Amino acid sequence: MALATREETAVPQAPPQPRPFDSSFVLDMPSAGSPAIRPGDGAIAYVVTRVDRETLATESHIEGVPFGGGVARRLTDGPRDSSPRWSPDGGTLAFLRREEDGPAQIWLQRADGGAATARTSLRGGVAEFVWSPDGATIYCTSDVDPDAMPASAERDPPLPRVREVHEIYYRGDTIGWRGRTRRQIYAVPASGGRARRLTRGDFQHRALAVSPDGAAIAFASDRSRKRHERAPWGAELCVMPAEGGRVQRFARDVVAVGGIAWRPGRAPGEQQIAFVGAPEDNTWQRYVYLLDLASGECRRLTDDSIDPQTGFFPIAPAPPLVWRDGRVLFLADAKGASGIYAVTPSGEVEAVRLRRELIGALDATAEGDRLAFVASSPRAAPQVRTLDLRAGRGRAVTRAGADYLAAHPPGHTDRFRVRRAGESIAARLVHPPDFDASRRYPLVLEIHGGPNAFHGDGFSPLHQVIAGAGFLVLAVNPRGSSSYGADFTSQVFEDWGGEDYLDLLAAVDAACRRPYVDEQRLGLHGYSYGGYMSSWIVGHDERFRAAVIGAPVTNLVSMYGQTDIAVSFGERQWGGQPQENLDHYVERSPLTYADRVTTPVLLLHGEDDIRVPISQSEELYVALKRRGKTVEFARFPGCSHLFLRGGHAALRKEYYDRSVAWLERWLTP
């Protein structure tokens, strides 16, 4: 007898409801970057970075994908791999790997598979590298410390040693103690053998570029007598033979050099080099230059309507320049956006790709006809994209973070301008993802760092975290912001807390005229210079009911002697040395006005910050606490000034959580 069975009817499951964008992105949203195009088929190698949910460690490995898109394939094991570079024949992938607590070294892996092998074991690690045109040599930079103990003499555990200081720039944010350490150039045989040191002396070297015939290397180096007064990026263009030898300096009035590219197809006596640099008196506005090696003539090709990118030392290298059909392709920022531009040797500039987005990390084929880069927009996370210039087609080939954004949709961004004191000030208003124009929302003024940076048309996790908590986020580019021309950028010099402050408040006033903005619930967030300005505002304006102040400059006098960029940065920005201009330094220090503060203040600061030392927050905290003001202070152990870009995941998440909690405490009913 057969048994009767009952057919089960599946109950359809409702799709999960979207959640606001929040601090969980730190743990759950991977990123893609550092693309490298393989010669031949154009396949893209790129770095995927994600957080291990169990250990909360940030891990990175390299994946590959066809130029036209498709299924990605994992190329390296990780967990700390970066900086992929294909050999000229496309047969070998070189990359940097950092094992445990050791420095990064060059590793090689065949494109057809197999285990990766370490190619260097330099004591100072490898900072950057480039292949020779024939693929026989890899040139790299490595730190050499003349005061280091010989490896054979080191003890375990090591004995404490006194550190002697002989110059102003003896340490740097994120890189720590430098002392007399210098970054030198090495030649590494790709097929095996010892690395050979090519440079010596009391100089730094970076931004390597090998000539098309392999006979010479161009690089940036701080060989001026003024080098001890410059920040580490204040370097000039230099050239030397590929086997080492005499170093020639060129264009000595142009500094902050990066993005060097030799012009292909030139005879030995007709060689030219395109590069990005800046005049010594204003390193915050960059230009593309063309150098003729035979004559030494150096011409500026671009004007200040665009600002060519030079990376972000020391965490992001300068994007390369690319020669194509007699023109130079490069990345540049303009009016809060960035694009791919081309310039001829006669100075004719054309936008190759210009959209409402931010672009970085460019790579190209040797012919310059196919490009790979990283682009983001206000509601789309950074993705690796390709662009075929001959076919006129491009597409995204990664979707890192796309699943997270689908489940945590970001809010939309409006742009507007405010006319004030002869300038048109750009502003952006980021909305909560569930924005309803019939409601009224608290407004948070979010102030960028720099001051010579800008709020752009790229994806901002910070803005989306605050907006996701139910706030409108106002991001303004006041006087001093970059990408708006040299004059606009320089208007902040010796005027911190002046016209820049008034520009910000004018944008707040304009935003408050919108019917959905609750002008009774205004808040502040700022980091670095943004922290300075937030500290300044709460001492001069009582409208704001909450302020989250990250890594602020609060006392210009003490800051001058504490930061790692005092001479090159502070004297230009604040007006000479404090001993020569003490009244101005004191007048423009937020600490001076601590007794006027009525806004509840939350101070957030990394304990290992060398760019803006934590003592700047300590001074303001004590001043506010002593006067009975509402203030809290959170210290982030082991964190540098740039920890929000790559510090420990748990601490980055905590920064966002504490910021939102403070704003909610004071701005929500």
N, C-alpha and C positions, 0 to 999 in steps of 0.2 A: 504494500500500500504506500503510495507516495505521500510524502509530507508536504502540506501546503506551506508556502513561504510568503512573507509579507514584504512587499517592495518598499524600501525606504526612499522617501522623497527628500532630496537635499534642499536645505533652506539656504537660499542665496545670502551670502555675507555682504553687508554694506561695506563699501570701500572706506578705509580709514579717513577720518576727517583731517584736513590740513591743520597744522599747529603753527603758531607764530614762530618766526625765526628767533632763536635764542642762543645762549652760550653753549648749548650742546653741539653747535657746529664745530667747536674746537676738537671734539672727540670723534664726531661722526661724519665729517665732511672732508674727504680726501682732496688733494690738489694735484695739478699737473703743471709742469714747467720745464725750463731748460731744454728746448728742442734742438736736435742735431740732425741734419739731412744727410743721408747716406749717398755718396757718389754713385752714379749709375742708376739704380732704380728709384732713388729719392725717398726711400723708406725713412720714417722719422723715429729716432730714439728720443725718449723724454723721461723725466723723473716724476715718479708718483710718490707723494708724501702723505702718510696717514698716521694716526695714533693707534697704538695697540690698546684695546679697551681694558685688558687685564693688567698690564704693567704701566699704562699711561705713558709709555715711552714713544717718542716720535721716530718713525721708521721711514726709510726711503729706499726705493729700488728703481731700476730702469726697465721700461717697457718699450716695445716697438710696434709700429702700425704703418701700413702702406700710405704713401703720399696722398692717395685719393680717399683714404678712410677705409675702415674694415675692422676685422677682429684684431684686438691688441694681443701681443704675445710678450710674456715676461722674458727679459733678457738677462738680468742679473739677480742674484739671491738677496742682496741687501745685507743687513738692515740699515746701513748708512752709506749708500751709494749716491753719487751726484756727478754733475759736470760731464755728460757724455760727449765724446768727440770721435767721429769716424776717421779712420786712416784714409789717405787720398785715394787708394784703390778700393775702398769700401769693404775690405776683407776683415778688418779688425776694429773693434770698439774699445777705445780707451776711456777710462772714467776714474774718478776719485773714490776711494773707499777708506772710511775711518773705522778701524777695528778697536773695540772696547775704548780704552782711554788714550790710545795713541793718536798721533796726528794723521791727517789724510795722506795717502800715497796713491801713485798711479797704478792702476790694474789694467790688464789687457784681456780681452776675450774675443775669440774668433767668431765671425758672423755666422758661421755654419754650426756653431754649438761648441760644447766642451766646457771644461772648467776654466774659470778666470784665474789668472796668475798675477802676483804682485810684480811690478816692474821697478819700483823704487823702494828704498828703505832709508830715505834721508831723515836725519835726526830732527830737522826742523819741519818735516812734512812737506807737502806740496800745496801751494796756494792757487796756482793756475798753470795751464800748460797748453801747448799748441804743437801740431805735427809739422815737420818739414815737408815741402812739396813732394819729395820723392818717397816719403814714408819711412825713411831710414832712421830718423832722429826725432825725438820728442824734446822740445825745449820747455823748461818749467822754471818756476821761481820757488825758492825755499828759504826759510828763515835761518840765519846764521848768527849765533850769539857768541861773541868773543869771550864773554865772561862765564860761559857754561863750563861746568866741571867735565873733564874727560869721562867718557862713559865707563872706562875701567876704574876710575877713582870714585864713582858714586857709591854711596852707602844705602843700605836698605834696613830701616827707614833712613832717608837722607837727613843730614844735619842742617839746622837752620843757618842761613847765610845772610849777611848784611848786604843790602842793595845800595849801590852808589848811584847818585843822580848827577848827570853832567850836562843835561840840556833840558829845554822846556817840554818837548814832546817825548816823554819817557814812558808813556802808557797810553792806551787807547780803549775806548768803549768797545765791548764785545771781545777784543783781543787781549785785554789786560796789560800786564807788565811788558814793556818793550826794552827798556834800558838802552843798551847799545846794539840790540838786535837789528840786523839789516837783512832785507829780502834780496837775495842774490839769484842770478840766472845760472841754470845748469843745462847741459846737453846730455840726454839719456839715449843710448843706442836702443832702438826699438826691438832688435833681435836678441839683445842680451849684452851684459857688460856693465862696468861701473859708470855711474853718473860723473860727468866732468864739470867742474865749476868754471864758468866763463867770466864772471865779474867779481871784482873785489872793491875794497874801499868803504868809506863811510857814507854809503848811498843806498837808497831804496830803489827797487826796480819792479815794474809791473806792466800790464797791457802789451804783451808780446805779439809781434807780427813778423813773419818771415817773408823775405822778398820772393817773388815768383821763381827766380832762378836758384833760390836756396842759399845765396852767397852772403846775405846780410840779415840782421835782425833789427827791427825798429821797436822801441819801447819807451815808456815814460819813466823818468828818473829825476830825483830831486838833487841835481848837482850844482845848483846855485849857491852862492855864499849866503843867501837868505834862507837856505833850507831849514835852519833851526828856528826860523820865525814862521814857517808855513805849517799848515796841517799836513798830514801824511799824503793827501791827494794833490798837493800843490807841486806837481812834477812837470818837467819839460820834455819835449820830444828829443830822443837820442837815437843814434844808429851806430852799430858796430858790426864787424865781420862775424859770420856765423860760427867761426871757430874761436871767437874771442879776439881781444886785442884793443886797439885804440877806439875810444868812444867819442863820437862827434855829437856836439849839441847844436840844435837848430831852434830857430824861432824863440829866442830866450825871453821875449816879453809875453809869451803865451804859456799859461800854466794850466793845471787841472786837466792834463791831457788824458784822453781815452779814446777807444774806438778807432784804432789805427788800421789803415788799409793801403797796401802798395798797389799802384796802378799796373794792371797786367799788360803784357805785350810791348813793353818799352825797352829800348836798347840800354846797355849799361850806363851810357852818358846822358840818358834822357829820363832817368827814373823820377817818378813823382809819388808822393805819399799824401793821402787825404787823412785828416784826423779831426777830432773834436777837441776844442780847448776853450780857454777863456782869457781875457786880458787880466793882468795881475791886479788891477785896481777894482775889478768887479767880477769875481769868480762865480757869481750866482747867475750870470747870463752867459751861455755857451754859444759857440759858433762852429761851423765847419770851415776848415782851412785846407789849403792845398800848398804843399811844399815841393819845390823843385830842388832836388839834391845837388845838382851840378852847380847851380848859381847860389843856392841858399835862400832864394826868394820865397817868401811865404805870403800867400794872399788869403784874405778872408772871403769866403764864398757866400755866406748867408748873412741876413740882417737879424734884428732882434724881434721880428714878427713871429719867429719860431724859436724854440729853445731845444737844441739837440740834446739827447739823453747821454749821460755819462755813467749810469749805474748808481749804486749807493754803497760807497766804500764803508766797511769792508765786506758787507754781506751779499752784495749783488754786483757782478762785474759789468763793465760798460758794454752795451750791445755793439756788435761790430758794424763797421761801414762796409758796403758792398759795391764793387764796381760792376756796372752793366752797360754795355753799349756806349762807353765813354762818359757815363754819368755816375754819380755817387748816390747810392741809396742809403738812407739813414732813418732812425727813429727820432722824432722831435715832438715836443709838447707845444700846444698853442691854444690859449684861451680856455684852459681847463680840460682839453681833450688831447689825445695824441694820435699820431698817424705816421705812415710811411711816406717819406718825401724823397725826391731826387733833385740833384743840383748838378749843373754842368760846370766845367772848368771856368766858364765865363761868368758864373754866378746866377744863372737862370734856374729858379726853383719851381718845382711842380709837385703837387700832392698826388702820390700814387694810390694811397688808401687813406681816406679821412672820413671817419664816422663818429658817432657819439659813443666813444669807447676809450679805454686806455690800453696801450700796447707796450710790450716789453719783450726782452729775450729773443732777439732776431737771429736767425741763421739762414744761410743761402747756399745754393750750389755754386760751384766754381764759376759758372757762366753767369750767375746772377739772375737766371730766368725763373727759378722756383724758390719760394721763400717759405719759412716756417717761423711762427712767432706765437706769443701768448697774448690773448686779448680778453678783456672783460668789459661789461657794461653795467649800468646801475642795478639791473635785476638779473644779471647772468654772471656766474662765477668765472674766474679765469680758465680758459681752455686753449689748448694748442690748436692753432689754425694753420692751414696751408694756403698759398696763393701762387697760381701759375700765371706769370705775367704775360706769356705769349698767348695762352688760351683765354686769359681774362677771367679765370674761374678760381674760386677759393671755397673752403669749407672748414668746419671744425672737425678734427679727427679724434678728439677726446671728449668725454662727458663726465669728467671728474666733478663730484659734488652735485650732479644733476638730480640724482635720486633724493638727496637731502633737500634740495630746493623745491622739488615737487611736493614733498611732505611738509616743508616749512616755507611757504611762498613769501618772498620779500615784498615790501611795499614799493609803490611807484614814487618817482622823483619828478618834481616840477622845477623848472629853472625860471629865474626872474632877475631883473637888474634894478639897482637903486642908484639914482644920480645924486652925487654929493661932492661938493667942493671941487668941481671940474673933472671928476672921474666917474665912470660908469662901473659900479661895483657888482660883480656877479655873485649870485646866491642860488642855492639849491634847497628845496624843501622836501624832505623824505617823509612819506606818509605811513601810518600803520597799515598793515596788509588788509585789515577789515575796515578801512577808512569809510566814514559816513559823513558827508558834508553837512548833515543836519545836526551833528553833535558838535561839542566844543572840546578841544584837546589841549593838554599842557604842551608847552613848547620848550625844547632844549636847544640852546645855542651850542653847537659843537665846533670848537676852534682848532684848526690844524696847527701842526708844528712848523719848524723852520727858523725864522718866519718865512723864509724864501722857499716854501712848498706851496701846494695848492690842493683844494678839494676838486677832484676831477670827475670825469664821466665813467669811472670804473666802479667795480663792485666794492662796497665798503661793509665788511662784517660789523664793525662798530656801529655804524649808522643803522643797520638793519636790526641789530640786537636791541638798541634803544627804541627804535620804531616798533619792533615786535612786542615791546612791553606796553605799547599804547600811547607813545609820545610822538609828536611831530618833531623832526630833527632839522634844525636850520644850520646849513653849512655855507659859510661865506668866505669869499676870497678878497680880503681887504687889501689896502695898500701894503706892499711888501711881498705879496704872493707872486710866485714865479709863473711863467708861461704867458704873461701879459706885456712883455717888453722890458727893456733894461731900466727905463725911467720909472715905470710903475714898481718894479721890484726894489729899486734903490730908495724909494720914498720912505721906507721904514728905517733907513740908516740914521742912527742918532735920534730916533723919534719913537722908540718903543713906548706904547701907552699914549700916543698922540693921535695922529690922523687914523692910524689903524684901529684904535679903540672907537673913534667916532664913526668910522665906516661900519663896524660891527653893530653898534647901537642903531644906526640908521636902518640897517637890514632888519633888526629886531622890530623896530617901529613899523616898517613896511609889512612884515609878516603879521603883526598884531592887528593890522587893519582888515585881515581876512576874517569873515564871520565865524569860522570854525576854530579860531585860535583863542584860547582863554588867556588873556594878558595878565590875569591874576595868578597864573601858575607857570612861571618862567623858571627854567633851570639852566645850568651851565655844565659843560664838560670840555676839558682841554688837556692836552698832553704836551710836555716839553715847552716850546714857545706858547702853545695853546694853554699850558698850565700857567705860564707867566701871565698871559692875558686874562685868564679866569681869575687869578689872584688879584690882578689889577682891577678888574671890573668890580669884584665884591668890595673893594676898598673905595670905590668911586660911585657906585650905583646900588640903590637899595631895592630895586625891583625884583631881584632874583631870589627865589625862596629856597634854592638848593644849588650847591656847586660841588661837582666831582673834579678834583684837581690832581692830575697825574704828572709826576716828575717835573714840578714847576721850577723855573728860575724866579727866586723871590728877593735876592739880595745881589745886585750887580757887583758890588764891591768885593764880596767874598767869592762870588762865582768866578770872577776874573782869575783868581789864583787857584781855583779848584778844578775847573773843567779841562779837558784834554785839548781844547781848541781855542784857548783864551786869546792868543796873539792874533792869529789869522781871522778869527771870527769876532771875538769880543771887541777888539779895538776898532774894527770897521763898523760893527753894529751899534756900539754904545758910545763911541766918540773918544778914541785914544785910550791911554792908560788911566786908571782911576786916580792915581796920584796927581795927574795933570787936569782932571776934570771931575773932582770929587763931588761937587755940588750936583752936577747933572746925574752922576751915578746914583746918588742918594735919592734925588727927586724922582727918578724913574724906577725905583725899586718898590715892588708891592709891599715889602716888609715895612716900609715907612708909614704905610696907611693902615696897619693892622688894627689900630684902635677904632677905625671907622666901620669895620666889618660888622654887618648884622646878619648876613646870609649863613646858614648852617653849611659847614665845609667838611668834606671828606678828602683827605690827602692819601694818595696811593703812590708808592715809590719803590723801585728796585734797590736792594741794598748794595749791589755791585755796579751801580750806575756810575760811570766815569764821565760821561758827557755832561750830565746834570747831577752832580753828587747828591746823595740823600740828605746831606746837611742842609740843602736848600729847603727841603720840606721840614726838617727838624727846626730850623730857625722860625719858620712861619707857625709851626705847631706850638712851640713854646710861647711865642708872642701872643697868639690867639688864646691859648689856654690860660696864660697869666692874666689876661684881661677878661676872663670869664665868658669867652665866646663859645658858641656851639661848634665843636671841631672834633673829628676823629681821625686817626692816623693808622694806616695799615702798611706794613713793610713786607716786601716780597724777597725772601732770602735767595741768594745766588742769581739774582736777575739783573741784567744790564739795562741800559737805556732802551734797547731795541728788543726787549724780551717779548713784547706782544707780537713780534714777527717770527719768533722761533724759540722762545723759552719753553720751560716745562709746561706741558699741557694743563696739568692741574692748576698751576698758578695763573696761566692765561685765562682759563675758565673762571677762576676766582676773581680776577680783575673785572670781568664783565658782570659777574653776579653781584659783586659788591657795588659796582656803579649803578646798576639798575635798582638794587634794593634801596640805595640812598635816595635816588630820584623818586621812587615810589613812596618812600617814607614821608617825604616833604611835599610832593606835588599831587598825590592822589588823595581823594576824600577819605 
